[in-house]
Amino acid sequence: SPSSDLKADLRDIVICNAQDFEVKNRTALIIHFPYRVWKTVTKIQGRLIRELEKKFSKKHVVFVAQRTILDKNFRRKGLKIRPRSRTLTSVHESVLEDIVGPTEIFGKRTRIG
């Protein structure tokens, strides 16, 4: 059955935190997962969101991976180089992709004002 498949997939997934976010007249439930389990979460994302939206009626459910941002003086933390995936810009773009997932982003506009 589909629910037992979902239960087997959920066995190795943990949640960092969850928070309610007010959007106009509805609330969105944002669930953060550790980055190391994000790949398995994206596989079952569609089914899991459907089940959670059934459980929490009138709430949108959004999944986001918990990522680390290293600031410019990262050498204080004892690191030689700062990986591109830990920069502020990269983390923000990844979070945007998490929010709109499983769809693809094919056009972006940057406005500085």
Residue, then its C-alpha position, 0 to 999 in steps of 0.5 A: s500500500p502507498s502509506s506503508d511505502l511512505k512509512a518505509d521512506l520516512r524511516d531515515i528522515v529527521i526534521c530540524n524545525a517547523q514554523d508557521f508563517e502567515v501569508k495573506n489569509r492563510t498560514a504556511l507550514i515551513i519544515h526544515f530538513p538537515y541537508r544530508v537527508w535532503k536528497t531522500v526528502t525530494k524523492i518523496q516530497g510530492r506524496l509527503i506534502r499531500e499527506l501533510e496538507k490533508k492532516f493540517s487543513k487550510k495550511h500550505v506545506v513547504f519543505v526547505a533544506q537547512r543550509t549553512i552560510l559562512d561569512k567573509n571571515f570564515r577563517r576564524k572557524g578554522l577553514k582554509i577555503r569557503p566552498r561556493s555552496r556556503t556563500l550567502t548568494s548560493v544559499h539564498e538561491s538554493v532556498l528559493e529552489d527548495i520552496v518552488g520545488p519540485t518545479e524548475i525555475f527558468g527565468k530570474r530577475t534581479r532588482i536592486g533598489 
